[in-house]
Amino acid sequence: MRDRRNAATLRDAAPGPRTAGAELRREARNTFWMECYQVVVRVGWIFKTETIIMPAVLDAVVDSGLLRGLLPVLNRGGQSLPPLFFAGRLARRPRKQWSLVRTSMAMAACFALLALAWPPLAAARPDLLAVLFLVLYACFSAANGLNQLTLASLQGKLISAGHRGRAMVVSVTVGSVLAIAAAVLFLGPWLNRGDFPSIFAATAAFFALAGLAPLMLDEPDENVATPASGGRDVAGILPRVAQGVAAWQQTLRGDRALVRLCAVAACFSAVLMLFPHYQAFARDRLGSGAASLLTWVVVQNAATGLVSIVAGPLSDRRGTRIVLVWLVALSSLTPLVVTLLSLLPHATAVEWFWIVYAPLGLNPITLKIFTNYALELAPALSEHPRYVSIVGAALALPFVVSPLVGAAVDWLGFRQVFVAGAAVIAAGAVCAAGLPEPRHR
């Protein structure tokens, strides 16, 4: 029923009568260009892999578990809080493709600035470089959060629910193959030389290139309501924030499934809080070198591509709920694998440490499934940005304790923190088992 309402909304939004064949051609065109966009972004993303490259960059400047623990806070906080306040404005825009262009260019600008600032500051002022890196990382995370919200809203608008899994398979598998090739050809040599400016410049170039793809979308205008008052003046900010908070509360009170989904997302966030510490554990306890980073990046991206081949078609045929349950459950294996490896002799553990990054390949797919589930759960097309932003906020909320997790790693050791994290993630899988399948509601 919900998909029929969304389809009717799209038909009403179209600028004139269209045949069913024309609508299918429009969806095919939009799906192709959205897949192209995500493929190019994925190639750029491998140069800044959150689980490996970003923690290694910070450790190259200052090796601190507390500062490393800030990375997930900045990451999820930036990706989740700005979208909460931007969701209403995005929903009122008749076309959203220009927002995708602007946020893509903002993401590119952050890494371009970092590439320019790194050479003069790396040797002379590493303390200032660490601060600049964290500031630009926070700005990038905010731009990425708005980008992901816009991308999800466009996906909900332009691609029907039964085709989103297939689109994910194409974008992730093709993107993973190209990203791995780029990593082998360029990332590996740059890591061996410690050439971080080249890594940042490549990231910026691919994000900027991806920002051209939304220009090719055939996006119909939406019939959206224009707010009667509020304006852009400072005096109107607080009323708009209050209205937004009231709308979020009303949405949560009216949809118990959304509340449960937020609980699952909060538990899953333990995966994201722990990943910066894996490479630090391998370096500090096992003695792994920079050459291992490339292997881990390749393994993680290959795993992501393989998982998408199964998760995408399964979500199209069986629904997103069953896929979400299994992905969250399997994600709890990562910290347990690290703990088991810590019990082996160091020479053996470092040789097999690449296994850790196979289950970490589930993370990007799981986050996409969270988004797809939220899109299907939303009762109308206009509610897509709000539902996606609320789930994003649930992912971010536990990150207030991420610096404490980093401090706990320094004080208590890796094993205790990893086992506790696995228990929290497993609790999320149990909670996810009680979710309804949106297509059957």
N, C-alpha and C positions, 0 to 999 in steps of 0.2 A: 504493500500500500504506500509506504513511504517513497519507494523508488518511482511509483506512478505519479505521486504528487510532485516529486522533483522533476520528472520528465515533463509534466504539464507546465511547470514553472518555466522551464527552458523554452518550451514551445511558445508560451505567452511572451517571453522576453525577446524572441526573434523579431527582427525588424520587418518581417513580412511573411506571408504564407510560404511554407516550404514542404516539399514532398518528403515521404519517409526516406527515399533514396538520397535526397540532398542532406538530410539530417545524419544519415549514416556516413556519407562522405565527409561531412563536417567533423564528426567524431573521429573518424579515421585520421583526418589531417591533424586535428588537435592532439590526438594520442601520439602521432609520430613526432611532432615537434616537442611535446612534453617529454617524450622518451629521449630525444636528442639533448634536450636541456639537462636532464638528469645524468645522462652518460658523460657529458663534458664536465659537469660538476663532480662526478665521481672520480674522473681522472685527476682533476685538480685536488680533490680531497685526499688522495693517497699521499700527496706531498706534505700534508699536515694531519696525518692520522692521529685522532685524539688519544687513542690508547697507547701509542708508541712515540710518535715524533714530537708532539707538543711537550710531554713530560721530559723527553730527552733534551729538547731545546732549553727548557728552564733549568734542568740539572747542569747543562753546560755553562750556565751563568752562575747559578748558586744552587748547591745541593742541600735542600731542606725539605723534610717531610711535611712541615707545616705549610710552606709555600706551595709545595706540590699538591697539598690538599685544597688549596684555593682554586686550582684549575677546574675541578668539577663544579664548584660554587659559581664561578664566573660563567662557565659553560652553560649550565642548566638555568641559572638565574637570568642570564641574558636571553636565553632561548625561550623562557617561559613567562617572565613578568612583562616585558614590553608587549608581547602579543595580547596579553589580557586587556591592556588599555587601547590597543590598536584594533581589536577584533570588531568593535562596533563601527568604527570608521570604515574599515575594509568592507564590512557587510553592506554599507550604504553606497559603495562605489559601483556604478553600473558596469564598469570594466575593471578588471584586476590585473591584466597583463602588464600594465606599466608599473605597478607596484613590484612585480617580479623583476622587471628590468632594473629599477632603482635599487632594490635591496641586493641584487647580484653585484652591481657596480660598487656599492658600499662595502660588501665583503671583499671585493678585489682591492679596494683602496686601502683597507687595513693592512693587508699583507704587502702591498707596494710600499707603504710607509715603513714597515718593519724591515723590508729589504734595503731601503735607503739608509735607515738609521743604524743598522747593525755594524757595518765596517768601522765607522768612527768611534763607536761607543764600546765595542766588545773588549778592546784592550785598555782603553783609557778610563772608562767609567762603567764597569760591570754592574755596579749597584743601580745606577741610573737606567742602564739597559734592562735590568730585571723589572724595574717599575714600569718602564715604557712597554715592555713585552706584556705585562699583566693588564695594563690599561688598554692597549690595542686588542688584546685577546678578549677583554670584556666588551669592547665596541664591536668586534667581529661577532661575538656570540649574540649580541642584541640584534645586529643586522641579520644574522642567520636565523634567529627566532622569527623575525618578521617575514623573512624569505620562506621559511618552512610553512608558516601560517598561510601565506599567499599561495604557495604551491599546492597545499592541501585544499584550499578553497577552490582554486581553479580545477583541480582534479575532481572534486565533488561536483563541480558545475559542468565540466566538459566531458567526463568519462563516466559511463554508467557503472553501477556497483559490480555487476557481473564481469566487467572487463578490467577492473583495476588490478587484479592479481596478475593477469597476463602482461599488462603494462609494466608492472613491477619486475616481472621475470626478464623482460627484454632490456629494460634500462639497467638492471643490476648485473645481469650476466654479461652483456656487451660492455658495460662500464667497467666491470671487474677485469675482463680480459685486457682491455686497453690500458687500464690503470696499472695492472701488473707489468705489462710491457714497458710502460713509461717508468715504472719503479726500477726495473732491471737495467734499462738503458741509461737513466739519468739519476734517479734517487740514490742508488747504491754508490756510484762514484762520488757524488756530492757528500754523502754521509761519511765516507771514508776520509775525505779531505776536510770535513767539518765546514763545508761550504754552505752555511745556512742562508746567506743572501740569495744564492741561486735557487734554493728550495722555496723561499718565500716569493721570489719573483715568478717562478713557474706557477705557484698556487694562484697568485694574482692574475696572471695571464689567462689561465683556464677559467677562472670565475668570470672574468670580463668577457671572454668568448662565449660562455654559456648565456650571459645576459642578452645576447643578440637573438637567441632562439625564440623568446616570447613575442618578439615583433612579428613572427610568422603565424601566430595563433589566429584563428577565425573565431573570436569570442563574441557572442551575442550580448547586447545590452540587457541588463536586468531592470525590471520595474521596481525601483527601491524608493522607500519613503524618505523624504528630506526632513531633518529635524526642524521643528518650528522655531526654536530659539536656542540660545547658548553661545553662538558665534565663536570667534577665535580669541576673544579678549580674555585677560587673566581672570577677571571676575567670574567668567563662565566655566573655568576649569573644575573647580570643586563641585558644582552641581552635576557636571557631566561624570565626574568620578563617582559621586554618590549614586547616580543613576546606574552606572555600570556595575557597581558593587551590588546594588539591589537586584539587578537583572541576573547576575551570577547566582545570588542566593535563591532567587525564584526558580532558576533553571535546575539547581541542585535539589531543591525541595520537590520539584515536580517530576524528577526522573531518578528513581532509586538505582537503576542500572548504571547511570552515570556516576553516582556516588561510589558504587562498588568498583567500577572501572578506575576511579581515582585512587581507591585504596590499593588496587593491584599496581597501578603506576607508581605509587609511593614506595611500595615494597621493591619493585623492579629497579628503582633508582639506586639501590645498593650496588647493582652491577656497575653503574656509571661512576659511583664514588670510589670504587676499589681499583678501577683499571689503571689510574696513573701510577699505582704502587707496584704493579707487576714487573715493569722493566727495571724499576729501582731495586726490587728484590733480586732479580737476576744479576744485576750489576754488582750490588753490594755484598750479597751472600754467596753468589755462585761464580762471580768473576767473569761474566759475559762481556764481550767487547762490542764496539760500534758495528762491526760486521754482522752481528746477529740481528740488528734492527731490520735490515732489508728482508731477511728470511721471515721474520715475524709479520712484517707488513704484507708480504706475498701470501703467507698462509692465511692470514685473516681475511684478505680480500677474496682469495680463492674459496674459502669456506662460505663467505657471504654469497658469492655467485651460485655455489652448489645448493645452499639452503633455499635461495629464492626459487630455484627450479622446482622444488617440492612445495614450498609454502604458497607460491603464487597460484598455481592451478588448484591446489587444495582449498584455498580460501574462496576461489571463484565457484567451485563445485559444492563445497560443504559449508561455507560461511567462515567468517573471520574468528568466531569464538574459539573453535577447536584448535585453530592454528595458534592463537594467542596463548591458550593454556599450555600447549606443548613447548612453545618457544620460551615462555617464562620459566617453566620447569627445567628445561635443558640449560638455561642460563645459570642456574644455581651450581652447575658442575664446575664452572671456571675457577672460583676460589678453592674448591676442593681439590682440583687437579694441581693447583699451585702448592697447596698444603702437602699433598702426597709426594710431589717432587722434592719438597724440602726435606723429606725423610731419607732420600737417597743420597749416595755419595755425590759430592759436588760435581765431579767430572761427568758422571752419568746424568745428573739432573740438568746441567747446562746443555748437554747434547740433545736432550729430549724436551727442552723448555718450549720449543716451537708448538708443542701440542696445546699449550695454554691458549694460544691465539686462534685455534680452530673453533672452540665454543664462543670465543669473543666475536667471531664472525656473525653470530646470531643477532648481535646488538642492533645493527642498522635495519635488519628485516623486522625485528620486534618493534622498533619505534615506528616503522611504516605501518605495521599491523595495528598498533595502538591508534594511529591516525585514521586508518581505514575503518576501524570499528567505531570510532567517534563519529565519522562522517555518516555511517549507516544508522547510528543511534539517533542522530539529530532528526527531529520531526519535520524539518523543512529546509530548503536550500539556504534561506537567510540565516539559519541557526548554525550552519557549518563552522564559521569562524569562531563563534562562542564556544561550541562544544570542543573543538580542537584546542583552543587556548586554555580552557579549563583543565583538560587532561594534561596539557603541557605544564600548567601551574602545579598540578599534583606531582608530576615528575620532579619539579624543582624544589618543592617545599622541604623535603628532608635534607636538602643540601646545605641547610644552615649548620648542620653538624659535620659537614665534610672536613673542615679544618681540624675538628676534634678527632676524626678518623685518622687524619694524617699524623696528629700528635700521638694518638694511641699506637700507631705503627712505630713511632720513635720510642715510646715508653714501654709498651708491652711486648712488642714484636709482631712480626707479620702473621704468624700462624693463628693466634687467637682472634685477630681482626678478620682474617679471611673466613674462618669457620663461622663466626657470628654473622658475617655478611651472607654466606650461603644459606643459613637458616632463615634470614629475613626474605631472601628471594624465593625460597621454597614456600614460605607462608603466602607470598603473593600468588604463586601457582595454585595453591589450595583455594584462595579467595576467587581466583579467575574461574575455577570450575563451576562456581555458582552464577556466572554471568548468563544472561539469555542470548540467544542468537537473534540479532536484529531483524533478519529476513523472515523470521517465523513469528514475530510479535504482531 
